[in-house]
Amino acid sequence: MTSHSTAGAENAVAAAEDLWHYAVTVYQRPGLKDALLALQDHYDIDVVVLLCCAYLAEKQCRLTSASISELIQTTRAIRGDFVLPIRQLRRHCAESGGSEGLYSALKAAELQAERAQMGALAGRFWPWLAQRDKGASVAANIWVYWGFAAGAADEPLLSEVAAILQGSPPQVPS
């Protein structure tokens, strides 16, 4: 391995750790977990990719449909072969009254699969971090992803997610 590729691997590992820390931190914001899970369950949105889009905006990286496509392609196999089947097993375990130990093990495995997915994403995006764009925004990045992934019209829940990720309080329905 050359020193250039070693540095690249180290940068990707550091970016993966930073993305994981970001995701774990923002996931704790009030209202975000429920909103993300609703997007995941109702629109098949990949929460890992969505959080990556927000993270990249925080790092001043503006995404395009082409870059979103690259991110999705990068993790398609991990998501399809590991994340989704483990999630399905975990949910089945919860719904069928499986043991708490099995449920916990499946939840831990799902989180590890999502972390591997973040590692793959970081391996793809870390070079983009050098090209800062002060115009990048969380809302813009996740709306580009939304248009690419869901192709749906305006979704108020996505606006709520964008607001929470940007540090604004969630909107309270009147």
KAQUIKA-V262083 format. One record per pair of residues at least 4 apart in sequence whose C-alpha atoms are under 8 Angstrom apart, sorted by sequence separation. I is the first residue (numbers start at 1). GAP is how many residues later the second one is. D is the distance in whole Angstrom. If there is no record, write none. Layout:
i->I gap->GAP d->D
i->I gap->GAP d->D
This chain:
i->1 gap->4 d->6
i->2 gap->4 d->6
i->3 gap->4 d->6
i->4 gap->4 d->6
i->5 gap->4 d->6
i->6 gap->4 d->6
i->7 gap->4 d->6
i->8 gap->4 d->6
i->9 gap->4 d->6
i->10 gap->4 d->6
i->11 gap->4 d->6
i->12 gap->4 d->6
i->13 gap->4 d->6
i->14 gap->4 d->6
i->15 gap->4 d->6
i->16 gap->4 d->6
i->17 gap->4 d->6
i->18 gap->4 d->6
i->19 gap->4 d->6
i->20 gap->4 d->6
i->21 gap->4 d->6
i->22 gap->4 d->6
i->23 gap->4 d->6
i->24 gap->4 d->7
i->25 gap->4 d->8
i->28 gap->4 d->7
i->29 gap->4 d->8
i->31 gap->4 d->6
i->32 gap->4 d->6
i->33 gap->4 d->6
i->34 gap->4 d->6
i->35 gap->4 d->6
i->36 gap->4 d->6
i->37 gap->4 d->6
i->38 gap->4 d->6
i->39 gap->4 d->5
i->40 gap->4 d->5
i->41 gap->4 d->8
i->46 gap->4 d->6
i->47 gap->4 d->6
i->48 gap->4 d->6
i->49 gap->4 d->6
i->50 gap->4 d->6
i->51 gap->4 d->6
i->52 gap->4 d->6
i->53 gap->4 d->6
i->54 gap->4 d->6
i->55 gap->4 d->6
i->56 gap->4 d->6
i->57 gap->4 d->5
i->63 gap->4 d->6
i->64 gap->4 d->6
i->65 gap->4 d->6
i->66 gap->4 d->6
i->67 gap->4 d->6
i->68 gap->4 d->6
i->69 gap->4 d->6
i->70 gap->4 d->6
i->71 gap->4 d->7
i->72 gap->4 d->6
i->73 gap->4 d->8
i->75 gap->4 d->6
i->76 gap->4 d->6
i->77 gap->4 d->6
i->78 gap->4 d->5
i->79 gap->4 d->5
i->80 gap->4 d->6
i->81 gap->4 d->7
i->82 gap->4 d->6
i->83 gap->4 d->6
i->84 gap->4 d->6
i->85 gap->4 d->6
i->86 gap->4 d->6
i->87 gap->4 d->6
i->88 gap->4 d->6
i->89 gap->4 d->6
i->90 gap->4 d->6
i->91 gap->4 d->6
i->92 gap->4 d->6
i->93 gap->4 d->6
i->94 gap->4 d->6
i->98 gap->4 d->7
i->99 gap->4 d->6
i->100 gap->4 d->6
i->101 gap->4 d->6
i->102 gap->4 d->6
i->103 gap->4 d->6
i->104 gap->4 d->6
i->105 gap->4 d->6
i->106 gap->4 d->6
i->107 gap->4 d->6
i->108 gap->4 d->6
i->109 gap->4 d->6
i->110 gap->4 d->6
i->111 gap->4 d->6
i->112 gap->4 d->6
i->113 gap->4 d->6
i->114 gap->4 d->6
i->115 gap->4 d->6
i->116 gap->4 d->6
i->117 gap->4 d->6
i->118 gap->4 d->6
i->119 gap->4 d->6
i->120 gap->4 d->7
i->121 gap->4 d->6
i->122 gap->4 d->5
i->125 gap->4 d->7
i->126 gap->4 d->8
i->127 gap->4 d->8
i->128 gap->4 d->8
i->136 gap->4 d->7
i->137 gap->4 d->6
i->138 gap->4 d->6
i->139 gap->4 d->6
i->140 gap->4 d->6
i->141 gap->4 d->6
i->142 gap->4 d->6
i->143 gap->4 d->6
i->144 gap->4 d->6
i->145 gap->4 d->6
i->146 gap->4 d->5
i->147 gap->4 d->4
i->155 gap->4 d->7
i->156 gap->4 d->6
i->157 gap->4 d->6
i->158 gap->4 d->6
i->159 gap->4 d->6
i->160 gap->4 d->6
i->161 gap->4 d->6
i->162 gap->4 d->6
i->163 gap->4 d->6
i->164 gap->4 d->5
i->1 gap->5 d->6
i->27 gap->5 d->6
i->28 gap->5 d->7
i->38 gap->5 d->8
i->39 gap->5 d->7
i->40 gap->5 d->4
i->45 gap->5 d->8
i->56 gap->5 d->5
i->57 gap->5 d->6
i->63 gap->5 d->7
i->77 gap->5 d->8
i->78 gap->5 d->7
i->79 gap->5 d->6
i->80 gap->5 d->7
i->93 gap->5 d->5
i->98 gap->5 d->7
i->136 gap->5 d->7
i->145 gap->5 d->8
i->146 gap->5 d->6
i->147 gap->5 d->6
i->163 gap->5 d->5
i->164 gap->5 d->6
i->26 gap->6 d->8
i->27 gap->6 d->6
i->39 gap->6 d->6
i->40 gap->6 d->6
i->56 gap->6 d->7
i->57 gap->6 d->8
i->93 gap->6 d->8
i->146 gap->6 d->7
i->163 gap->6 d->7
i->164 gap->6 d->6
i->40 gap->7 d->6
i->163 gap->7 d->6
i->39 gap->8 d->8
i->93 gap->9 d->8
i->94 gap->9 d->7
i->161 gap->9 d->8
i->37 gap->10 d->8
i->53 gap->10 d->7
i->93 gap->10 d->6
i->160 gap->10 d->6
i->36 gap->11 d->6
i->160 gap->11 d->7
i->90 gap->13 d->6
i->143 gap->15 d->8
i->90 gap->16 d->5
i->89 gap->17 d->7
i->90 gap->17 d->6
i->87 gap->19 d->8
i->86 gap->20 d->7
i->87 gap->20 d->8
i->139 gap->20 d->8
i->142 gap->20 d->7
i->49 gap->22 d->7
i->49 gap->23 d->7
i->86 gap->23 d->7
i->87 gap->23 d->6
i->139 gap->23 d->5
i->86 gap->24 d->6
i->138 gap->24 d->6
i->139 gap->24 d->8
i->83 gap->27 d->6
i->138 gap->27 d->7
i->139 gap->27 d->8
i->23 gap->28 d->6
i->82 gap->28 d->8
i->138 gap->28 d->6
i->23 gap->29 d->8
i->83 gap->30 d->5
i->82 gap->31 d->6
i->83 gap->31 d->6
i->23 gap->32 d->8
i->19 gap->33 d->7
i->22 gap->33 d->7
i->79 gap->34 d->8
i->78 gap->35 d->7
i->79 gap->35 d->8
i->19 gap->36 d->7
i->78 gap->38 d->8
i->79 gap->38 d->7
i->78 gap->39 d->6
i->75 gap->42 d->6
i->75 gap->45 d->6
i->74 gap->46 d->7
i->75 gap->46 d->7
i->74 gap->47 d->6
i->71 gap->50 d->6
i->74 gap->50 d->7
i->71 gap->53 d->7
i->70 gap->54 d->8
i->71 gap->54 d->8
i->48 gap->66 d->7
i->52 gap->66 d->8
i->61 gap->67 d->7
i->61 gap->68 d->6
i->48 gap->69 d->7
i->52 gap->69 d->8
i->60 gap->69 d->8
i->48 gap->70 d->7
i->59 gap->70 d->7
i->61 gap->70 d->7
i->62 gap->70 d->8
i->61 gap->71 d->5
i->62 gap->71 d->6
i->60 gap->72 d->5
i->61 gap->72 d->6
i->56 gap->73 d->8
i->59 gap->73 d->7
i->60 gap->73 d->5
i->61 gap->73 d->8
i->62 gap->73 d->7
i->63 gap->73 d->8
i->60 gap->74 d->5
i->62 gap->74 d->5
i->60 gap->75 d->7
i->61 gap->75 d->6
i->62 gap->75 d->7
i->60 gap->76 d->5
i->68 gap->76 d->8
i->60 gap->77 d->7
i->64 gap->77 d->8
i->68 gap->77 d->6
i->58 gap->78 d->8
i->62 gap->78 d->8
i->63 gap->78 d->6
i->57 gap->79 d->5
i->58 gap->79 d->7
i->62 gap->79 d->6
i->65 gap->79 d->6
i->69 gap->79 d->8
i->57 gap->80 d->5
i->58 gap->80 d->7
i->64 gap->80 d->7
i->65 gap->80 d->7
i->68 gap->80 d->7
i->57 gap->81 d->5
i->63 gap->81 d->7
i->56 gap->82 d->8
i->54 gap->83 d->8
i->55 gap->83 d->8
i->65 gap->83 d->6
i->54 gap->84 d->5
i->57 gap->84 d->7
i->53 gap->85 d->7
i->54 gap->85 d->8
i->54 gap->87 d->7
i->53 gap->88 d->6
i->54 gap->88 d->6
i->53 gap->89 d->6
i->50 gap->92 d->6
i->53 gap->92 d->7
i->20 gap->95 d->7
i->50 gap->95 d->7
i->20 gap->98 d->7
i->19 gap->99 d->7
i->45 gap->101 d->8
i->16 gap->102 d->6
i->17 gap->102 d->8
i->16 gap->103 d->5
i->19 gap->103 d->8
i->16 gap->104 d->8
i->45 gap->104 d->7
i->16 gap->105 d->8
i->45 gap->105 d->7
i->13 gap->106 d->7
i->16 gap->106 d->5
i->44 gap->106 d->8
i->12 gap->107 d->7
i->15 gap->107 d->6
i->16 gap->107 d->8
i->43 gap->107 d->6
i->15 gap->108 d->8
i->13 gap->109 d->7
i->12 gap->110 d->5
i->13 gap->110 d->8
i->12 gap->111 d->5
i->15 gap->111 d->6
i->54 gap->111 d->7
i->12 gap->112 d->8
i->9 gap->114 d->8
i->12 gap->114 d->6
i->11 gap->115 d->7
i->39 gap->118 d->7
i->39 gap->119 d->8
i->35 gap->122 d->6
i->35 gap->123 d->8
i->35 gap->125 d->8
i->36 gap->125 d->7
i->35 gap->126 d->6
i->32 gap->129 d->6
i->32 gap->132 d->7
i->31 gap->133 d->8
i->32 gap->133 d->8
i->30 gap->134 d->8
i->29 gap->135 d->7
i->26 gap->139 d->7
i->31 gap->139 d->7
i->30 gap->140 d->8
